[in-house]
Amino acid sequence: MARMSPEAIVDSLTARLPPRIPGESKPLLHIVTGDVNTAPAVMNGRDGKYATRPVALTVTDYRLVVLFFDERYEPMEIPIMAIEEVKEPKRSAYQHNTEEVAITTKLPWDVRLRFVEAQLVHEKTNAYRFYNLLSEMKRMYFVTHETAGGDVPLRRMFAFNHHKAYLEEHKEQDLTDGWGLFDVNAELNRQTGGGDDDALDPAAGKADAAAWEGMGVGANLRPWFRVAHIDKQDEGFSPTYPSRFVVPRNATDKLVREVASFRSRARVPLISYVSLRTGAVIARCSQPLPGLALNSRSQGDEVMCTSLMCQAYTREGTSIPSCFRDESDAPGEGAAAAAGKKKGMGNSPSSPTRPPPSLSGSGPPPSLSGGPPPTLSGGFSRNSSPSHAAEGKTQTSIYDARSQIAATANRGRGGGYESSKHYNCKLHFLCMENIHAVKSSWKKVKKCIEGYNNIHSAAKDAVPQAVGPNTGFQYEWEKTGWVLHVQRLLYGSLRIVEDVMAGVPCLVHCSDGWDRTSQLTSTAMLLLDPYYRSVEGFALLIEREWCVPGHKFAERSGHQVEGLLSRKQLFREGEGNELEDESSDKSGIAKHTKTGSGIEPSPVFLQWMDALFQLTRQFPTAFEFAPAMLEYIMVNVYSCRFGTFLCNFDKERIGEGVKEQTLSIWTELLRLSAEEKRTGAFKLVNQRYDASLTRVLRPTCNAKRMAVWESFYFRHDVERSRILSDPPPAPAAPSAAALQAKLAAAEKALREAQAKIAQLEGQQPKHADPNEDA
């Protein structure tokens, strides 16, 4: 472009602007010049070592577009809501008549811009025009407690403008409703291989022998589970939970309400996954509230957790397994209830309804056809672990994402962890760090990205002789601690997978059950179930394990707190952040390091996405989605283009009209995926995907297998853009010797084929000629 005229350069830059998306405004500010010497420039690097690249700048109501003069560099598109801070212009220390504007984003790349000005008069320079516009847009869009309610600024989010324009543009297409993608009943039926939820309800007296034919592990587990319907207005029940979720069949709504009083934020155990292969489940919840001395107990909570392993899958009888009763119990009364009366734990609730029939215990063999029980893949038979669980021979594995020190420190604030004695469980502490440690680590990652995104440091790091033992990119990257966070997440998920495959039910929680808990359950489900590795299944997984159970996307993304509800309305008296380990350091001591707006942002979801990138790299044909789809989702978590990641839980989304007035990201992703499959132009979809690969995935968690997510973290790196823009080397012409060897091999194969044909023809019987004399 150096040989082009200034007018041609301007025309070329304007033509290369990304097309506007539906609902996006025309440019509110467009700074472009054909003079390379006076054009704005991106400054990459630090410590006075910068690589500058001239750019054109465009600002709309949705994004900032940084368009490089050099066409080899991909345009930098930063959604307005992904901008964390814009610093006021300051005089450059490195060049006369220049001002610098630093932009901090929530994405991996920050931007430092240099403006060359004819005269440095405040409020009239391009730098100040640019700064004032971005600052005003940030103030207009940001939602706080004070501005929520009435004329809710949430409605100013771009997602509300995008919705109508998108539907109008694609009105001729058959679009998938992303908001209706997850249906709790349909997904439970898929996992358990079942159908009608009440067709085989043992408590309703419908379990005759003919109806139970074909039921059990490996066939149909639907009768042993039900969908609980809890009114969100119920006093004492968590507003952060969905009103419909899966629980064991014997857990009544009354029991669920009782358990809510003994769990932080009233987030009771709900079942996320049922393994049809082994019968084991993955359940999630928040921490219990046993108090400082661990002397506060809830008989209902113990019964609820015990019921996770009492899914005794047989058709013989409907008596309560031994883990629910003892010899002194009257028929239908659980052992836990009796224990509560004997030990004075307070008023015991009414006995739970009788659990479904059991595949174990006394009586005929569990085979539904009268023969020996079939063995399922993985060496698990129908009468192994689940049946042992019913007789108390198997314990539930409770995975606490925190360290034991942090979990113990929560006891001083009313929280804590389960007693292995009272819950008949095995406790596992996974030592995953809280949101503040993750946020601190991410800041170090961004500093590392910035420091190595320039020519000088890249050149230095490329010379081994110039790099000492404690210098260089690899050393700096390891020092961030980010890799360790990802390793612990994968390791914890793998342990859950191994337990489920062994038929051991797992209960997962952290402090409140909406950050690390979501990371662990969703990763384990992805490793276990090949459906979640498809594009549609992946979308459903995020919806059911992140959006529906109340991961605080708005708060963790740093762009909004609760819209219609204040914290006093959300939670009961005395149940504030003092119970959150997410707000404590390694020792468990509370550290309230909120932003001035009262929110606690942290890249928890990004950390999970990095773990998924590692999985796609270790299993390149197992996932239908490519890393580019992870990047697309991650950018739109912060962009506020879709309603999926607005607000903190479903009650807010419904109250704010988000589901009715905004677009779900899954509608667009499924449309784009279908288009790529139709045209063969793969980007978001993995072209190497093998749908027949249905085995359980067991990733390697070793640090040497952890790779840098270069395509996302270093998307706009100076060196990477040059490497990707260079044409691939032409393949070397084969040598004469190689051609002669191929020719000889082909001639040999031909001779062998001819000999085989001759042999087959010689073996055919000769038929007598009818005209020949006898």
C-alpha positions in Angstrom: 0.0 0.0 0.0 3.1 2.3 0.2 2.9 2.9 -3.6 -0.8 3.8 -3.5 -2.0 7.4 -3.5 -3.6 8.7 -0.3 -7.0 8.7 -1.9 -6.6 5.0 -3.0 -5.5 4.1 0.5 -8.6 5.6 2.0 -10.9 3.9 -0.5 -9.1 0.6 0.1 -9.5 0.8 3.9 -13.2 1.8 3.6 -13.9 -1.1 1.4 -12.2 -3.5 3.8 -14.4 -2.6 6.8 -16.3 -5.6 8.2 -20.0 -5.6 7.1 -22.4 -4.3 9.7 -24.3 -6.9 11.6 -28.1 -6.6 11.9 -29.1 -3.7 14.1 -25.6 -2.1 14.1 -25.5 1.7 13.5 -23.6 3.5 10.9 -20.1 4.7 12.1 -20.4 7.2 14.9 -16.7 8.0 14.4 -14.4 7.2 11.5 -10.8 8.3 11.7 -9.0 7.4 8.4 -6.2 9.1 6.4 -4.2 8.1 3.4 -1.0 9.5 5.0 0.9 6.7 6.7 2.9 9.2 8.8 -0.1 10.9 10.3 -2.5 8.0 10.6 -3.3 6.6 14.1 -1.1 3.6 15.0 -1.3 0.6 17.2 1.6 0.3 19.6 2.5 -3.2 20.6 5.0 -4.0 23.4 6.1 -2.4 26.6 9.1 -0.9 28.4 9.7 1.6 25.6 10.0 -1.2 23.0 7.1 -0.8 20.6 6.2 -2.0 17.2 3.8 0.6 15.6 1.3 -0.3 12.8 -0.8 2.4 11.1 -4.5 1.9 11.3 -7.9 3.4 10.6 -10.5 3.5 13.4 -14.2 3.1 13.2 -16.7 3.2 16.2 -20.3 2.1 16.0 -22.9 1.5 18.7 -21.7 -2.0 18.9 -17.9 -2.2 18.4 -14.6 -0.6 17.8 -12.9 -1.7 14.5 -9.2 -1.3 14.2 -8.3 -1.7 10.5 -4.6 -2.2 9.7 -3.0 -0.6 6.6 -1.1 -3.8 6.1 -3.7 -6.3 4.7 -1.8 -9.2 6.2 -3.1 -8.3 9.7 -6.6 -9.4 10.7 -8.9 -6.4 11.7 -9.2 -6.0 15.4 -12.9 -6.0 16.4 -13.6 -5.1 20.0 -17.2 -5.0 21.2 -18.0 -1.8 23.2 -19.1 -3.9 26.2 -15.8 -5.8 26.1 -13.9 -2.6 26.9 -13.1 -2.4 30.6 -11.3 1.0 30.7 -10.3 3.8 28.4 -7.6 6.0 29.8 -7.5 9.7 29.1 -5.1 10.8 26.3 -1.6 11.7 27.5 1.4 13.2 25.7 3.7 10.6 24.2 7.2 10.3 25.7 8.6 8.9 22.6 7.5 11.2 19.8 6.8 14.9 19.4 3.2 16.0 18.7 1.6 12.7 19.6 -0.9 11.5 22.2 -1.5 8.0 23.4 -4.8 6.4 24.4 -4.7 3.1 26.3 -7.7 0.7 26.1 -8.0 -2.2 28.6 -10.4 -4.9 27.4 -11.9 -8.0 29.0 -10.5 -10.0 26.0 -6.9 -11.3 25.8 -5.7 -8.3 23.8 -5.5 -4.6 25.0 -4.9 -1.7 22.7 -2.5 1.2 22.9 -3.1 3.8 20.2 -0.9 6.6 19.1 -2.4 9.8 17.5 -0.3 12.2 15.6 -1.7 15.7 16.0 -1.0 18.9 14.2 -1.6 20.9 17.4 -2.2 19.4 20.8 -5.4 21.3 21.9 -7.5 19.3 24.3 -11.1 18.4 23.2 -10.2 19.1 19.6 -7.7 16.4 18.8 -8.6 13.0 17.3 -7.4 11.4 20.5 -9.9 13.3 22.6 -12.8 12.8 20.2 -12.1 9.1 20.3 -11.7 9.0 24.1 -14.9 11.0 24.8 -17.0 8.9 22.5 -15.9 5.5 24.0 -16.2 6.9 27.6 -19.8 8.1 27.0 -20.9 4.8 25.5 -19.5 2.9 28.4 -21.4 5.1 30.9 -24.6 4.7 28.8 -24.5 0.9 28.7 -23.3 0.0 32.2 -25.9 -1.3 34.6 -25.6 -0.8 38.3 -27.9 -1.2 41.3 -28.7 2.5 41.3 -29.7 2.5 37.6 -31.6 -0.8 37.6 -35.4 -0.7 37.7 -37.7 1.8 36.0 -36.0 2.7 32.8 -33.7 -0.2 33.0 -30.4 0.5 31.1 -30.3 -3.2 30.3 -32.7 -2.4 27.5 -30.0 -0.2 26.0 -27.8 -3.2 25.4 -27.1 -3.9 21.8 -28.8 -7.4 22.1 -32.3 -5.7 22.1 -31.6 -3.8 18.9 -30.0 -6.8 17.3 -33.0 -9.1 17.9 -35.5 -7.5 15.6 -33.1 -6.7 12.8 -31.7 -10.2 12.8 -35.1 -11.9 12.6 -36.0 -9.5 9.7 -32.8 -10.3 7.8 -33.3 -14.1 8.2 -37.0 -14.3 8.0 -36.9 -16.6 5.0 -34.7 -19.1 6.9 -35.9 -21.9 9.2 -34.2 -20.8 12.4 -33.7 -22.9 15.6 -35.1 -21.3 18.7 -32.0 -21.3 20.9 -34.0 -20.4 24.0 -36.0 -23.6 23.7 -32.9 -25.8 23.1 -32.8 -27.2 26.6 -35.9 -29.0 27.9 -35.3 -30.8 31.3 -37.7 -33.6 30.5 -36.4 -34.3 27.0 -32.8 -34.3 28.2 -33.6 -36.6 31.1 -35.3 -39.0 28.7 -32.2 -38.9 26.4 -29.8 -39.6 29.3 -31.8 -42.4 30.8 -33.2 -44.0 27.6 -36.7 -43.5 28.9 -40.0 -42.0 27.9 -43.1 -41.0 29.8 -42.2 -39.7 33.2 -45.1 -41.3 35.0 -45.6 -44.5 33.0 -43.5 -46.6 35.5 -43.9 -44.8 38.8 -43.6 -47.5 41.5 -45.2 -45.3 44.1 -48.3 -45.0 41.8 -48.7 -48.8 41.7 -48.0 -49.0 37.9 -45.0 -51.2 38.1 -46.3 -54.6 36.8 -43.9 -57.2 35.5 -44.8 -56.6 31.8 -44.2 -52.9 32.2 -40.7 -53.4 33.7 -39.5 -55.6 30.9 -36.4 -54.0 29.5 -35.8 -51.6 32.4 -32.5 -51.2 34.3 -28.9 -50.3 33.8 -28.0 -50.2 30.2 -31.6 -50.2 29.0 -33.9 -47.6 30.7 -33.4 -45.8 34.0 -36.1 -43.2 33.6 -38.5 -44.5 36.3 -35.9 -43.9 39.0 -35.8 -40.1 38.5 -38.3 -37.3 38.3 -38.5 -33.6 37.5 -39.1 -31.6 40.6 -41.4 -28.5 40.2 -40.6 -25.8 42.7 -42.3 -22.5 42.6 -39.7 -19.8 42.5 -41.8 -17.7 44.9 -41.5 -20.4 47.5 -40.1 -18.8 50.7 -36.6 -20.0 51.4 -36.0 -21.5 48.0 -33.1 -20.1 45.9 -34.1 -17.7 43.1 -30.9 -18.6 41.3 -32.1 -22.1 40.6 -34.5 -23.2 37.8 -38.1 -24.1 38.9 -37.8 -27.5 37.3 -34.8 -29.8 37.9 -34.0 -33.5 38.2 -33.9 -35.3 41.5 -34.2 -39.0 42.6 -37.7 -40.3 42.4 -37.9 -40.8 46.2 -37.0 -37.1 46.9 -40.3 -35.3 47.4 -40.9 -31.6 46.9 -41.3 -31.3 50.7 -37.9 -32.9 51.2 -36.3 -30.6 48.6 -37.7 -27.6 50.4 -36.3 -28.8 53.7 -32.8 -29.4 52.2 -32.8 -25.8 50.9 -32.5 -24.5 54.4 -29.3 -26.4 55.0 -27.5 -25.5 51.8 -25.8 -22.1 51.0 -28.0 -19.9 48.8 -30.6 -22.7 49.2 -29.0 -24.4 46.2 -30.0 -28.0 46.8 -28.5 -31.1 45.2 -29.9 -31.6 41.7 -28.9 -34.2 39.2 -27.0 -33.1 36.1 -26.2 -36.4 34.5 -27.3 -40.0 34.7 -25.0 -42.6 33.2 -27.1 -45.2 31.5 -24.0 -47.5 31.3 -23.4 -47.7 35.0 -26.4 -46.1 36.7 -24.2 -43.6 38.6 -25.2 -39.9 38.6 -23.4 -36.5 38.8 -25.2 -34.1 41.1 -24.4 -30.5 42.0 -25.2 -28.2 44.8 -23.7 -25.6 47.1 -21.8 -26.1 50.4 -23.8 -27.4 53.5 -24.2 -25.2 56.6 -23.0 -27.4 59.4 -21.5 -24.5 61.4 -18.2 -24.1 63.2 -18.3 -27.3 65.3 -19.9 -29.4 62.5 -22.7 -30.1 65.0 -25.6 -28.8 63.0 -27.2 -31.6 61.0 -30.1 -31.9 58.6 -31.7 -35.3 58.4 -33.4 -34.2 55.2 -30.1 -33.3 53.6 -28.5 -36.6 54.6 -31.5 -38.5 53.1 -31.3 -36.4 49.9 -27.6 -37.1 49.4 -27.9 -40.8 50.4 -30.7 -41.2 47.8 -28.2 -40.4 45.1 -26.6 -43.8 45.6 -29.8 -45.7 46.5 -31.0 -45.9 43.0 -31.2 -49.7 43.3 -32.3 -50.6 39.8 -34.5 -53.7 39.9 -38.2 -54.6 39.4 -38.5 -56.9 42.4 -40.6 -55.3 45.1 -40.9 -51.8 46.3 -39.5 -52.1 49.8 -37.1 -49.4 51.1 -33.4 -50.5 50.8 -31.5 -51.0 54.0 -29.8 -47.6 53.7 -33.2 -46.0 54.3 -34.3 -48.2 57.3 -33.2 -50.2 60.3 -34.8 -53.1 62.1 -36.8 -50.8 64.5 -38.4 -48.8 61.6 -42.0 -49.2 60.8 -42.7 -49.9 57.2 -42.0 -46.9 55.1 -39.9 -45.0 57.7 -36.3 -44.3 56.8 -33.3 -45.1 59.0 -32.2 -41.5 58.9 -35.5 -40.4 60.3 -35.1 -42.8 63.2 -31.6 -41.6 63.8 -32.9 -38.1 63.9 -35.4 -39.0 66.7 -32.8 -41.0 68.7 -30.1 -38.3 68.5 -32.4 -35.3 69.0 -31.7 -33.6 65.7 -35.0 -31.8 65.9 -38.3 -32.5 64.1 -37.9 -35.1 61.5 -39.9 -34.6 58.3 -42.3 -37.1 56.9 -40.8 -40.2 55.5 -39.8 -40.0 51.9 -41.8 -41.9 49.4 -40.7 -45.4 48.7 -37.8 -45.6 46.2 -38.2 -47.5 42.9 -37.6 -51.3 42.8 -34.1 -52.5 43.1 -31.8 -54.6 40.8 -30.3 -56.1 43.9 -31.2 -57.4 47.3 -33.1 -60.6 48.0 -35.2 -62.3 45.4 -34.6 -63.6 41.9 -31.6 -62.7 39.8 -31.9 -59.2 38.3 -31.9 -60.4 34.7 -35.2 -59.2 33.2 -35.2 -62.2 30.8 -34.5 -64.9 33.4 -30.9 -65.5 32.4 -27.6 -64.2 33.8 -27.2 -60.4 34.0 -25.6 -59.1 30.8 -22.2 -57.4 31.2 -22.0 -53.9 29.8 -19.0 -52.3 28.1 -16.3 -51.4 30.6 -16.8 -54.6 32.6 -19.7 -53.3 34.6 -22.7 -55.7 35.1 -26.2 -54.8 36.1 -25.8 -56.1 39.6 -22.5 -54.5 40.6 -22.0 -51.0 41.9 -25.5 -49.7 42.1 -26.7 -52.8 43.9 -23.9 -52.6 46.3 -24.8 -49.0 46.9 -28.2 -50.0 48.0 -26.7 -52.3 50.7 -24.3 -49.7 51.9 -21.2 -51.2 50.3 -20.6 -48.2 48.0 -20.2 -44.6 49.2 -21.1 -41.5 47.4 -18.0 -39.5 46.3 -18.4 -35.8 47.3 -16.1 -33.6 45.3 -15.4 -30.2 47.0 -13.7 -28.0 44.5 -12.0 -26.0 47.3 -9.0 -26.9 49.4 -9.7 -28.4 52.8 -8.2 -25.3 54.4 -10.6 -23.0 52.6 -13.6 -25.2 53.2 -12.7 -25.4 56.9 -12.4 -21.6 57.1 -15.9 -21.3 55.9 -17.2 -23.1 59.0 -16.5 -19.9 61.0 -19.0 -18.2 58.8 -21.6 -20.9 58.9 -20.5 -22.9 55.9 -18.2 -25.9 55.7 -18.4 -29.4 54.2 -20.1 -32.7 54.8 -19.3 -35.2 57.5 -18.2 -38.5 56.0 -19.7 -40.3 59.0 -23.2 -38.8 58.7 -23.3 -38.8 54.9 -21.7 -42.2 54.2 -19.4 -40.6 51.7 -15.9 -40.2 50.6 -14.7 -36.5 50.6 -12.3 -35.3 47.9 -10.9 -31.8 48.0 -9.7 -30.7 44.6 -7.8 -27.5 45.6 -9.1 -25.3 42.8 -8.5 -21.7 43.4 -11.3 -19.1 44.0 -12.4 -16.4 41.5 -9.9 -13.8 42.8 -6.9 -16.1 42.3 -8.1 -16.8 38.8 -8.6 -13.1 38.1 -5.1 -12.4 39.4 -3.6 -15.1 37.2 -5.5 -13.8 34.2 -4.0 -10.3 34.7 -0.5 -11.9 34.6 -1.5 -13.7 31.4 -2.5 -10.4 29.8 0.7 -8.8 30.8 2.6 -11.7 29.3 0.7 -11.4 26.1 1.3 -7.7 25.9 5.0 -8.0 26.6 5.6 -10.6 23.9 3.4 -8.9 21.2 6.1 -6.9 19.6 9.1 -7.4 17.4 11.8 -6.8 20.0 10.8 -9.4 22.5 9.9 -11.9 19.8 13.3 -11.6 18.3 15.0 -11.9 21.7 13.0 -15.0 22.6 13.9 -16.6 19.3 17.6 -16.7 20.2 18.3 -19.5 22.7 21.7 -18.2 23.6 20.2 -14.9 24.8 17.6 -16.5 27.1 18.7 -17.3 30.6 17.2 -19.9 33.0 14.6 -17.4 34.4 13.8 -15.5 31.3 11.8 -16.1 28.1 8.2 -16.6 27.2 7.8 -20.1 28.6 9.1 -19.1 32.0 6.8 -16.0 32.1 3.8 -18.0 31.0 4.3 -20.7 33.6 4.7 -18.0 36.2 1.2 -16.7 35.6 -0.2 -19.9 37.2 -2.9 -20.1 34.5 -1.8 -23.5 33.3 -2.0 -24.9 36.9 -5.7 -23.7 37.1 -6.5 -25.5 33.9 -4.7 -28.6 35.0 -6.6 -28.8 38.3 -9.9 -28.4 36.4 -9.1 -31.2 34.0 -7.8 -33.4 36.8 -10.8 -33.0 39.0 -13.2 -33.7 36.1 -11.3 -36.8 35.2 -11.6 -38.1 38.7 -15.4 -37.6 38.5 -15.4 -39.5 35.2 -13.6 -42.4 36.7 -16.0 -42.7 39.6 -19.0 -42.6 37.3 -17.6 -45.3 35.1 -17.1 -47.4 38.2 -20.7 -46.9 39.2 -20.0 -44.5 42.0 -22.4 -41.5 42.3 -20.8 -38.1 42.6 -21.9 -34.9 44.3 -20.0 -31.8 43.3 -19.9 -28.4 44.9 -17.7 -25.4 45.8 -19.1 -22.7 48.1 -22.1 -21.5 46.2 -22.1 -24.0 43.4 -22.1 -21.6 40.4 -18.5 -21.2 39.4 -16.1 -24.1 40.0 -19.0 -26.5 40.3 -20.2 -25.6 36.7 -16.6 -26.1 35.4 -16.3 -29.6 36.9 -19.7 -31.0 36.0 -19.8 -29.7 32.5 -16.3 -31.0 31.7 -17.0 -34.4 33.2 -20.2 -34.6 31.1 -18.4 -33.7 28.0 -15.9 -36.5 28.6 -18.6 -39.0 29.3 -21.2 -38.3 26.7 -20.4 -38.0 23.0 -23.7 -36.1 22.4 -22.2 -33.0 24.2 -19.3 -33.0 21.8 -21.6 -32.2 18.9 -22.5 -28.6 18.2 -26.1 -28.9 19.3 -25.1 -31.0 22.4 -22.4 -28.5 23.3 -24.9 -25.6 23.2 -27.3 -27.6 25.3 -24.5 -28.4 27.8 -23.7 -24.7 28.3 -27.3 -23.8 28.7 -28.1 -26.5 31.3 -24.8 -26.4 33.3 -24.0 -22.7 33.2 -27.0 -20.6 32.2 -29.9 -22.4 33.9 -28.2 -23.3 37.3 -27.3 -19.6 37.8 -23.7 -19.0 36.9 -23.4 -15.2 37.3 -22.5 -14.3 33.7 -23.3 -10.7 34.1 -21.3 -10.2 37.2 -18.4 -12.4 36.3 -18.2 -10.6 32.9 -18.1 -7.3 34.7 -20.9 -5.5 32.8 -23.9 -5.8 35.0 -25.2 -6.7 38.5 -28.7 -7.9 39.4 -31.3 -5.9 37.4 -34.7 -6.2 39.1 -33.5 -7.7 42.4 -31.2 -6.5 45.0 -29.0 -8.8 47.1 -31.4 -8.4 50.1 -34.3 -9.6 47.9 -32.2 -12.5 46.5 -31.0 -14.1 49.7 -32.1 -14.6 53.2 -30.9 -12.4 56.1 -27.3 -13.1 57.0 -26.5 -15.1 53.8 -24.4 -12.7 51.9 -20.9 -12.8 50.6 -19.5 -13.8 54.0 -20.2 -17.4 53.0 -18.5 -17.2 49.7 -15.1 -18.9 49.4 -15.0 -17.2 46.0 -14.3 -14.0 48.1 -11.5 -15.5 50.1 -7.9 -16.2 49.6 -6.0 -19.4 49.9 -6.3 -19.4 53.7 -10.1 -19.0 53.4 -10.1 -15.6 55.0 -12.7 -13.3 53.5 -11.3 -10.7 51.1 -14.0 -8.4 49.7 -12.2 -7.1 46.6 -15.2 -6.0 44.6 -15.1 -3.3 42.0 -16.5 0.1 42.8 -19.8 -0.9 41.2 -20.2 -3.8 43.7 -19.6 -6.7 41.4 -17.0 -9.5 41.4 -15.7 -10.1 37.8 -13.6 -13.1 37.1 -12.7 -15.1 33.9 -14.1 -18.4 35.2 -15.9 -19.2 32.0 -12.8 -18.3 30.0 -10.8 -20.7 32.2 -13.2 -23.5 31.3 -13.0 -22.6 27.6 -9.2 -22.9 27.8 -9.7 -26.4 29.3 -11.9 -27.3 26.3 -9.3 -26.0 23.9 -6.8 -28.5 25.5 -9.4 -31.3 25.0 -9.9 -30.4 21.3 -6.1 -30.4 20.9 -5.7 -33.8 22.5 -8.7 -35.4 20.7 -8.8 -33.6 17.4 -11.5 -35.8 15.9 -13.8 -36.2 18.9 -15.5 -32.7 18.8 -17.8 -31.3 16.1 -16.9 -27.8 17.2 -13.5 -26.3 16.4 -11.5 -24.0 18.6 -12.8 -21.1 16.5 -16.3 -21.7 17.9 -14.9 -21.5 21.4 -13.4 -18.1 20.5 -16.7 -17.0 18.9 -18.6 -17.8 22.1 -16.0 -16.3 24.3 -16.0 -12.9 22.5 -19.8 -12.9 22.7 -19.9 -13.5 26.4 -18.6 -10.0 26.7 -20.2 -8.4 23.6 -23.8 -8.3 24.9 -24.9 -9.1 21.3 -27.0 -12.0 22.5 -29.2 -12.4 25.5 -27.8 -15.8 26.5 -25.1 -14.2 28.7 -27.1 -11.2 30.0 -28.2 -11.3 33.7 -27.1 -13.8 36.3 -29.9 -16.4 36.3 -33.1 -17.3 34.6 -35.4 -15.4 37.0 -33.6 -12.2 36.0 -33.7 -13.0 32.3 -37.5 -13.6 32.5 -38.1 -10.5 34.6 -36.1 -8.3 32.3 -37.8 -9.7 29.1 -34.4 -11.0 27.8 -35.8 -14.3 26.5 -38.6 -12.5 24.6 -36.7 -9.5 23.3 -33.2 -10.8 22.5 -31.6 -13.5 20.4 -30.0 -16.6 21.8 -26.5 -17.2 20.7 -27.4 -20.8 19.9 -29.8 -19.7 17.2 -26.9 -18.0 15.3 -24.4 -20.7 16.0 -26.6 -23.5 14.8 -27.4 -21.4 11.6 -23.7 -20.8 11.0 -22.8 -24.4 11.6 -25.5 -25.6 9.1 -24.2 -23.1 6.6 -20.6 -24.3 6.9 -21.7 -28.0 6.5 -23.7 -27.1 3.4 -21.0 -25.1 1.7 -17.9 -26.9 3.0 -16.3 -23.7 4.1 -15.4 -24.9 7.6 -14.3 -22.5 10.4 -16.5 -22.9 13.5 -17.2 -26.6 12.7 -14.4 -29.2 12.9 -13.9 -30.7 9.5 -12.1 -33.7 11.0 -15.0 -34.6 13.4 -15.7 -38.3 13.6 -19.2 -39.0 14.9 -18.4 -42.7 15.4 -15.9 -41.9 18.2 -18.2 -42.4 21.2 -15.8 -43.7 23.8 -15.2 -42.0 27.1 -12.4 -39.4 26.8 -9.6 -39.5 29.4 -7.3 -36.5 28.8 -3.7 -36.1 29.9 -3.4 -33.5 32.6 0.4 -33.3 32.5 1.8 -29.8 32.1 3.8 -30.8 29.0 0.5 -31.4 27.2 -0.9 -28.0 28.1 -0.6 -25.7 25.0 -1.0 -22.0 24.7 -4.3 -21.0 23.1 -2.4 -19.1 20.5 -5.2 -18.5 18.0 -7.2 -16.6 20.7 -4.6 -15.2 23.1 -2.2 -14.1 20.3 -4.8 -13.4 17.6 -3.4 -10.0 16.9 0.2 -10.7 17.6 2.7 -9.0 15.2 4.7 -12.2 14.4 1.7 -14.5 14.2 -0.1 -12.4 11.7 3.0 -12.4 9.5 3.4 -16.2 9.7 -0.2 -16.9 8.9 -0.2 -14.4 5.9 2.9 -16.0 4.3 1.9 -18.5 1.6 2.7 -22.2 2.4 5.8 -23.6 0.9 5.3 -25.5 -2.4 5.7 -29.2 -2.0 9.0 -30.6 -3.1 9.0 -32.5 -6.4 9.6 -36.2 -6.0 13.0 -37.5 -6.9 13.7 -39.9 -9.8 14.5 -42.7 -7.4 11.2 -42.2 -5.5 9.3 -42.3 -8.8 11.1 -45.5 -9.9 10.3 -47.2 -6.6 6.6 -46.3 -6.9 6.5 -47.6 -10.5 8.2 -50.9 -9.4 5.7 -51.3 -6.6 2.8 -50.7 -9.0 4.1 -53.3 -11.5 4.5 -55.9 -8.7 0.9 -55.3 -7.5 -0.3 -55.7 -11.1 1.5 -59.0 -11.6 0.1 -60.3 -8.3 -3.4 -59.4 -9.4 -3.0 -61.0 -12.8 -1.8 -64.2 -11.1 -4.7 -64.3 -8.7 -7.2 -63.9 -11.6 -5.5 -66.7 -13.5 -5.7 -68.9 -10.4 -9.4 -68.3 -9.9 -10.2 -69.0 -13.6 -8.3 -72.3 -13.4 -10.4 -73.4 -10.4 -13.7 -73.0 -12.2 -15.3 -76.4 -13.3 -15.5 -77.1 -17.0 -19.0 -77.7 -18.4 -19.6 -80.5 -20.9 -20.5 -79.5 -24.4 -24.1 -80.8 -25.1 -23.2 -81.5 -28.8 -20.2 -83.6 -27.9 -20.7 -87.4 -28.3 -20.8 -89.4 -25.1 
